[in-house]
């Protein structure tokens, strides 16, 4: 059980989601939410049921509201997406609460049942958020009760909260990547070229890869090994632009055979081949 000083968000992902989301600060009041992580297994087209326990360690009753929202996971962190911008079958638009507004007596808790439906055609990872706001009640904290909560949970009061939710789709996850295009460019004549590839994730699982690109000359001999600067995430059913750079090594102009290798052992993928023109 974790305690927070502000609204929190629970993330849902068809495979894996993990982050924190803070809403507007609500005074100095703390409340608790448990469990700190959820793990579900869902068949596309069916409804999954889970629950959250909300703790009120205050001396007076407090009212809380639960709201579903869309979410995108970016390198900079989670970003809220309005439900109106998502398709009707997205999981974020199919989350329902037993009670979206609850009033909890002082020094007590309530469990809130949550259901969500996955589209029959759902693949890969979908994200959503559940934002919990304390909308009414005093800030008079019961110190003794709070210490009891903290002792039970094994954590102290926190200004934020990380909630990890893992929802695995039943069935086999398959991984399939294709090279859609490969081009090159230079920032200037004196700079090594950058090879830009568009990769399509044709499978139904999200992938985190560390790809290696090897350029070979017309005789088929290994010439230049290129890497990405960071790990690359490929979302299912989507195109991703991946840039490869050679470390302080120039590459003469010409047409090269490009061999792309995804060596991450969990994906077990054969090398892919295309050609690229270096200008």
Rosetta blueprint (number, residue, H / E / L):
1 X L
2 X E
3 X E
4 X E
5 X L
6 X E
7 X L
8 X E
9 X E
10 X E
11 X E
12 X E
13 X E
14 X L
15 X L
16 X L
17 X E
18 X E
19 X E
20 X L
21 X L
22 X L
23 X L
24 X L
25 X E
26 X L
27 X L
28 X L
29 X L
30 X L
31 X E
32 X E
33 X E
34 X E
35 X L
36 X L
37 X E
38 X E
39 X E
40 X E
41 X E
42 X E
43 X L
44 X L
45 X L
46 X L
47 X E
48 X E
49 X E
50 X E
51 X E
52 X E
53 X E
54 X E
55 X E
56 X E
57 X L
58 X E
59 X L
60 X L
61 X L
62 X E
63 X E
64 X E
65 X E
66 X E
67 X E
68 X E
69 X E
70 X E
71 X E
72 X E
73 X E
74 X E
75 X L
76 X L
77 X E
78 X E
79 X E
80 X E
81 X E
82 X L
83 X H
84 X H
85 X H
86 X L
87 X L
88 X L
89 X L
90 X L
91 X H
92 X H
93 X H
94 X H
95 X E
96 X E
97 X E
98 X L
99 X L
100 X L
101 X E
102 X E
103 X E
104 X E
105 X L
106 X L
107 X L
108 X E
109 X E
110 X E
111 X E
112 X E
113 X E
114 X E
115 X E
116 X E
117 X E
118 X L
119 X L
120 X L
121 X L
122 X L
123 X L
124 X L
125 X L
126 X L
127 X E
128 X E
129 X E
130 X E
131 X E
132 X E
133 X E
134 X E
135 X E
136 X E
137 X L
138 X L
139 X L
140 X L
141 X E
142 X L
143 X H
144 X H
145 X H
146 X H
147 X H
148 X H
149 X H
150 X H
151 X H
152 X H
153 X H
154 X L
155 X L
156 X L
157 X E
158 X E
159 X L
160 X L
161 X L
162 X L
163 X E
164 X E
165 X E
166 X E
167 X E
168 X E
169 X E
170 X L
171 X L
172 X L
173 X L
174 X L
175 X L
176 X L
177 X E
178 X E
179 X E
180 X E
181 X E
182 X E
183 X E
184 X E
185 X E
186 X L
187 X L
188 X L
189 X L
190 X L
191 X L
192 X L
193 X L
194 X E
195 X E
196 X E
197 X E
198 X E
199 X E
200 X E
201 X E
202 X L
203 X L
204 X L
205 X L
206 X L
207 X E
208 X E
209 X E
210 X L
211 X L
212 X E
213 X E
214 X E
215 X E
216 X E
217 X L
218 X L
219 X L
220 X L
221 X L
222 X E
223 X E
224 X E
225 X E
226 X E
227 X E
228 X L
229 X L
230 X L
231 X L
232 X E
233 X E
234 X E
235 X L
236 X L
237 X L
238 X L
239 X E
240 X E
241 X E
242 X E
243 X E
244 X E
245 X E
246 X L
247 X L
248 X L
249 X L
250 X L
251 X L
252 X L
253 X L
254 X E
255 X E
256 X E
257 X E
258 X E
259 X E
260 X E
261 X E
262 X L
263 X L
264 X L
265 X L
266 X L
267 X L
268 X L
269 X L
270 X L
271 X L
272 X E
273 X E
274 X E
275 X E
276 X E
277 X E
278 X E
279 X L
